[in-house]
Structure formats: C-alpha cells, structure tokens
Amino acid sequence: MNAVRYVKKAKRGNKDALLQLILAEKDSYYRLALTYMGNSHDAMDAMEEMIVKLYENIGQLNKEEAFYSWSKTILANCCKALLRKRDKLVLIDDVSRDGDLAADYDPQFGDPYRRSDQQIDIQKLLLHLNEQQQEAIQLKYWHDFDYQTIAEITNVPIGTVKSRIFQGLKKLRELYGEDMYESR
C-alpha cells in the first residue's frame, strides 16, 4: 500500500482512501487507544472520534508521509479529551482482554499466566510515577514508539520525553531496585 498516494486521495475528499489508511493501522490505533482508555469500549469510542477528526482535518496535513504520526497524535488527544470528560485518567492496559488468559498466550513469551502476573506487577509499579512519566514509558516500551513520535503525540519537546522516561525509570529503580524479580 502506498500510503502517500492514499493520503493525497483522502485530502481530495476520497473517504475510501482515508478508510484504507485507517484499516492498515487499525491494530496499532486500537492498542494505543486501549493504553489510554483502559477498556475496549472506551478505546473504540476514542477511535471513532479520531476518525471523525481525521476526516474533518485531513486537509490541514502538510506532509503526506507524516499521516500515521499525525493520526496517532489526534487519537491520543481524543483519548485525553474523553478522559477529561470522565474526569479520570487510566493509562494502564487491561490485564486480560475479556478475562481470557488463554487468548493471550504467545509462545515467544511463554506461560500466559506468568506473563499476566508480570503485567500486573508492572502496572502496580507504574502507579508510583506521575501521569506524564507513565504515558511516556508506556508509549516507548509498550508501543515501541521512538522519542520523536512520543514528542509529537504528547505535544512536548523530545528532550522532555527523554527526561520523563529517564526520571520515571530512575524512580522505579530507586523504589524497587534492579533485582526486584530475582525472588521468582
């Protein structure tokens, strides 16, 4: 799929081209929304909001090759707006979608029950960080975004992103030490 070609078509009002762009990254969008929203239903609401905003604002996109970065920033902002409306912030993934741990099994990671325990431990650790540190660490390590993309999504300078990640990890090391899993 030539994304730039589809973006140009979408900018000219082609709804199908925009839909193709969104479908190409639907899983990535969903995971990002789920990280912010904390549950599947709210993540889908945020994605719907993002699609409307993309359609309304696609003409403002200057660099066609930046579509996915731009759209993920819009999605993050939609999530934050919905969370503000609910007056709470949940930056932690569901431990298990639909409660089905077997569905989470991935041979690369081994036992799904142990992985679930590790996710719970990590989520508890992240609660000791401020919201900005949680967000930056999750975007970096759970979504594998580079610093530049995180800076664009969070609308802060790249140095701030690096600082939030560094300070967050430093705080976790201070609180729990680097050998916190050795007892397992």
Beta strands, then each sheet from edge to edge (+ up, - down):
end
